């Protein structure tokens, strides 16, 4: 595993740990969500769906529930980790 992939995985795990420690749903899931966070979440979902359709990397769809449950912090580095794997 390359150093870049390892850093993506470490960032995803750390962000997931912080999200769980904060306790529950990400900030955008509440009624007081900042519009910028909602826009970032929608843009992330559209980006993942477009990339998955083009690359046929179906396992990358696992980041969508992670993003919904824990937020963009863990979801983005996890997606980058999955995307940078070696294609056979």
Beta strands, then each sheet from edge to edge (+ up, - down):
end
